[in-house]
Amino acid sequence: MAEIFHIAEQADWDAAHAAGGPYTTSTRGRSLQDEGFIHCSRDAEQAGRVLKAFYTGLGDLVLLVIDTELLDAPVVHEAADGDVFPHVYGPIPLSAVIDVRPVPVNR
């Protein structure tokens, strides 16, 4: 099993879950349709750096742990900001989210 991570606003995750999926938020304030892919991180450490860079001061976040083997869409590892990030080129089915971890507010 290969895992990747996605930082989600709790409200976006709750909305996808209430609708029965899929999850289609790419990043803060942007959808899969806007971006063309869903931003992810290759591990928890990289997700922590993304949190500090782009989500400081934003509360009610969760970290979605995604099993890439359960995705229907391709995952492409692409360079951005001097690093390489996995991008999911399609919606994420709820069944591919194998864990939802709380993100501390005081990060």
FENWO-V152035 format. One record per backbone hydrogen bond with DSSP energy under -1.0 kcal/mol. NH is the residue of the N-H (numbers start at 0). CO is the residue of the C=O. Records with the same first field share a line. If there is no record, write none. Layout:
NH->CO, CO
//
This chain:
3->65
4->40
5->63
7->61
9->59
12->8
13->9
14->10
15->11
16->12
17->13
18->14
20->15
22->91
25->29
26->29
29->26
31->23
34->30
35->31
37->87
38->25
39->85
40->4
46->42
47->43
48->44
49->45
50->46
51->47
52->48
53->49
54->50
57->54
61->7
62->100
63->5
64->98
65->3
66->95
67->1
69->66
70->67
75->86
77->84
79->82
82->79
84->77
86->75
87->37
88->73
89->87
91->22
95->92
96->93
97->64
98->64
100->62
102->60
106->104
//
